[in-house]
Amino acid sequence: MKRYIALQKIIELGSFSKAADSLGYTQSAMSQMINSLESELSIKILKRSRTGIELTIEGNELYPFIEQTINHYQTMQEKVQEIKGLETGIIRMGTITSVSVHWLPSLLKEFQKCYPGVNFVIHQGDYTSIQDWIKTGAIDFGFVNPAAVNEMETVTLKKGKMLAVLSTNHPLTRYKEIPLKFLGAEPFILLEEGHYSEPLEAFKSEKVTPNIKYRIHDDYAIMTMIEAGLGVSILAELVLHRTNYDIVLKETIPPVFRTIGVGYKNKGSLPLASRRFIEYLKSCINNLP
């Protein structure tokens, strides 16, 4: 298992020396572990390139199975700690931008006061990628809209409003509330959230086909483009907190909402650390924006 973990760290950092420093080994010991692994498997796993160390074609095919093996090993170790009591553990979660920025910092800080030995691995993505990561076991749970996932358990946490976002000189800013049919006729910048989109569902319910000019994964990039007059959008009110963009926010007719929850395969299979974090999250939900 040490050899697999060494390989994972080399791939992550792209360097034998950096991986050795990170794991507390000598570079020679790292090389010996990889040579031993390649000899045992009779496969060349790594190669040197101009950009550093990377996987061979055969290594690329094998590596997902090595990652699964590491995840299963860590899960087993966490189960051991669960039996002993929650002193250590790893929480692997998937999250979306607004949660990463406006919920997680305070949640992680306070949770680690109670459980300082627990570490976090956080993957940021969209509804589709988070669902896929949960199903493959890459993460324990993820923040999603419960309506956007299937074949898993979900817990609804909070329902928030989504707002129309426009440049300051846009003609639609004269309206107190903006009908969706007006927004749909404008060059629209869609936040790409995978196979499910709250604004698109809202447009569909109003029988409006939006004029989508751009699809972007980053909320803040969208706000920059709106500021430059490239279009309009609908974004979650949560992500619009504490921004200094020169933009105008308006409610829509009808209003658009987004529901945030957590999803996981099943509660019984969650590591103790993840179960404790989800329970802590639920206890704090009324204090979160």
C-alpha positions in Angstrom: 0.0 0.0 0.0 2.9 2.4 0.7 4.0 1.9 -3.0 0.5 2.8 -4.2 0.4 5.9 -2.0 3.9 6.9 -3.2 2.8 6.5 -6.8 -0.3 8.7 -6.2 1.8 11.4 -4.6 4.3 11.4 -7.5 1.4 11.8 -10.0 -0.1 14.5 -7.9 3.1 16.5 -7.6 4.8 15.5 -10.9 8.1 14.9 -9.2 9.9 12.1 -7.3 11.8 14.6 -5.1 8.7 16.6 -4.2 6.7 13.4 -3.5 9.6 12.1 -1.3 9.7 15.4 0.7 5.9 15.3 1.1 5.8 11.7 2.4 9.1 11.9 4.4 11.1 9.4 2.3 14.4 9.8 0.5 14.2 10.1 -3.3 16.1 6.8 -3.5 13.5 5.1 -1.4 10.7 6.4 -3.7 12.5 5.2 -6.8 13.0 1.7 -5.2 9.3 1.5 -4.3 8.2 2.4 -7.9 10.8 0.0 -9.4 9.5 -2.7 -7.1 5.9 -2.1 -8.1 6.7 -2.0 -11.8 8.7 -5.2 -11.5 5.9 -7.0 -9.6 3.3 -5.9 -12.1 5.6 -6.4 -15.2 4.3 -3.0 -16.4 6.1 0.3 -16.9 3.9 2.8 -15.0 5.8 6.1 -15.1 7.8 8.0 -17.7 9.7 11.2 -17.7 8.6 14.0 -20.0 9.4 17.7 -20.6 6.8 18.7 -18.0 8.0 16.1 -15.4 6.8 12.7 -14.5 3.6 11.3 -16.1 1.9 7.9 -16.5 2.6 5.7 -19.5 -0.3 4.4 -21.6 -0.4 1.2 -19.6 -0.1 3.2 -16.3 -3.1 5.4 -17.3 -5.2 2.2 -17.8 -4.1 0.8 -14.4 -4.1 4.0 -12.3 -7.9 4.3 -11.7 -7.8 0.8 -10.1 -4.8 1.9 -7.9 -6.8 4.9 -6.8 -9.8 2.7 -5.9 -7.5 0.5 -3.9 -6.1 3.4 -2.0 -9.7 4.7 -1.3 -10.8 1.3 0.0 -7.7 1.1 2.2 -8.3 4.5 3.6 -12.0 3.6 4.2 -10.9 0.5 6.1 -8.5 2.6 8.2 -11.3 5.0 9.0 -13.5 2.1 10.0 -10.7 1.1 12.4 -10.7 4.6 13.8 -14.5 4.5 14.1 -14.3 1.4 16.2 -11.6 3.1 18.4 -13.4 6.5 18.4 -13.2 9.6 16.2 -9.6 10.8 16.7 -8.5 10.8 13.1 -10.2 10.4 9.7 -10.4 11.8 6.2 -13.6 13.5 4.9 -13.8 13.5 1.1 -16.5 15.8 -0.2 -17.5 17.4 -3.5 -18.8 21.0 -3.5 -19.9 23.8 -5.7 -18.4 27.3 -5.8 -21.0 29.1 -3.7 -20.8 26.5 -0.9 -16.9 26.5 -1.1 -16.8 30.3 -0.7 -19.6 31.1 1.7 -20.2 28.0 3.8 -17.2 25.8 4.1 -14.6 28.2 5.7 -16.6 28.7 8.9 -17.8 25.1 9.0 -14.4 23.6 8.6 -12.8 26.0 11.2 -15.4 25.2 13.9 -15.6 21.4 13.1 -11.8 21.1 13.4 -11.9 22.7 16.8 -13.8 19.6 18.0 -12.0 17.1 15.7 -8.4 18.4 15.1 -7.2 15.1 13.8 -9.7 14.9 10.9 -8.4 16.0 7.5 -10.4 17.1 4.4 -10.1 16.3 0.7 -12.3 18.7 -1.2 -13.2 18.3 -4.9 -15.0 21.3 -6.6 -17.3 20.5 -9.5 -20.8 20.6 -10.8 -23.9 18.5 -10.2 -22.9 15.9 -12.8 -19.3 15.5 -11.7 -20.2 15.4 -8.0 -22.8 12.7 -8.6 -20.2 10.7 -10.6 -17.6 11.0 -7.9 -20.0 9.8 -5.3 -21.0 6.7 -7.4 -17.3 5.8 -8.1 -16.3 6.2 -4.4 -13.9 9.1 -5.1 -15.8 11.2 -2.5 -18.0 10.2 0.5 -20.7 12.9 -0.1 -21.3 16.1 -2.1 -23.3 19.3 -2.1 -25.9 19.0 -4.8 -29.5 20.0 -5.7 -31.4 16.9 -4.7 -33.4 17.2 -8.0 -30.2 16.9 -10.0 -29.1 13.5 -8.8 -30.4 9.9 -8.9 -29.7 6.5 -7.3 -28.5 8.0 -4.0 -29.8 9.3 -0.7 -30.1 13.1 -0.2 -30.7 15.4 2.7 -32.2 18.9 1.8 -30.4 21.6 3.7 -31.5 25.0 2.4 -33.6 26.7 -0.3 -32.2 30.0 -1.7 -33.3 32.5 -4.2 -31.6 33.0 -7.6 -31.4 36.6 -9.0 -31.1 38.1 -12.5 -27.7 39.7 -12.9 -27.2 42.6 -15.4 -24.7 45.3 -16.2 -25.5 48.7 -14.6 -26.5 50.3 -17.9 -28.7 47.5 -19.2 -32.2 48.6 -20.3 -33.9 45.9 -18.1 -32.5 47.5 -14.9 -35.5 49.9 -15.0 -37.8 47.0 -13.9 -38.2 46.2 -10.3 -38.7 42.5 -11.1 -37.8 41.1 -14.5 -40.0 38.6 -16.3 -38.1 35.5 -17.5 -39.3 36.0 -21.0 -37.4 39.3 -21.1 -34.2 37.7 -19.8 -34.5 34.8 -22.3 -34.5 37.3 -25.2 -31.1 38.8 -24.1 -27.7 37.3 -24.7 -27.6 34.8 -21.8 -24.5 33.6 -20.0 -25.4 30.2 -18.5 -23.6 28.8 -15.4 -22.7 25.2 -16.5 -23.7 22.9 -13.7 -23.8 19.6 -15.6 -27.0 18.0 -16.8 -29.2 20.0 -14.5 -29.7 23.8 -14.4 -32.2 25.7 -12.2 -32.5 28.7 -14.6 -33.0 26.3 -17.6 -35.7 24.5 -15.7 -37.4 27.8 -14.9 -37.2 29.0 -18.5 -38.7 25.6 -19.6 -41.6 26.0 -17.2 -42.4 29.4 -18.7 -42.0 28.0 -22.3 -39.1 30.3 -22.9 -36.1 29.3 -25.0 -33.2 31.4 -23.8 -30.7 33.0 -26.2 -27.6 31.2 -24.7 -24.4 32.8 -25.9 -21.9 31.5 -23.4 -21.7 28.4 -21.1 -19.2 28.9 -18.3 -18.3 26.9 -15.2 -17.3 29.8 -13.0 -19.8 32.2 -11.3 -17.2 35.0 -10.9 -16.1 34.8 -14.6 -19.8 35.3 -15.5 -20.1 38.4 -13.3 -17.0 39.8 -14.9 -18.5 39.2 -18.4 -21.8 40.8 -17.3 -19.9 43.8 -16.0 -18.4 44.1 -19.5 -21.8 44.1 -21.1 -21.6 40.7 -22.7 -24.9 39.4 -21.5 -27.2 38.7 -18.6 -27.5 35.7 -16.3 -29.3 34.2 -13.3 -27.1 33.2 -10.4 -27.7 32.0 -6.9 -28.1 34.8 -4.3 -25.6 32.9 -2.1 -22.7 33.4 -4.6 -23.6 37.1 -5.0 -22.7 37.8 -1.3 -19.7 40.0 -0.7 -18.9 40.8 -4.3 -17.6 44.2 -5.6 -18.6 43.8 -9.2 -20.3 46.7 -10.9 -23.5 44.8 -11.6 -27.2 45.1 -10.8 -29.3 42.3 -9.1 -33.0 41.9 -9.7 -35.6 39.4 -8.7 -37.4 37.5 -11.5 -41.0 36.8 -12.4 -41.7 34.1 -11.5 -39.0 33.7 -8.9 -36.3 31.1 -9.4 -35.0 29.1 -6.5 -32.1 26.7 -5.9 -32.2 23.9 -3.3 -28.9 22.8 -1.7 -28.5 19.4 -0.1 -26.0 16.7 0.4 -26.0 13.4 -1.4 -24.3 10.1 -0.7 -24.7 6.4 -1.6 -26.2 5.4 1.7 -25.8 6.7 5.2 -24.7 3.3 6.6 -21.6 3.2 4.4 -20.4 6.7 5.2 -17.2 6.9 7.3 -17.8 8.1 10.9 -16.0 11.4 10.2 -18.3 12.2 7.2 -21.4 11.3 9.2 -20.3 13.6 12.1 -19.6 16.4 9.6 -23.0 16.1 8.0 -24.7 16.1 11.4 -22.7 19.2 12.4 -23.7 20.8 9.1 -27.4 20.2 9.7 -27.1 21.7 13.2 -25.6 24.9 11.7 -27.8 25.3 8.7 -30.0 28.1 10.2 -26.9 30.2 10.8 -25.6 29.9 7.2 -26.4 32.4 4.5 
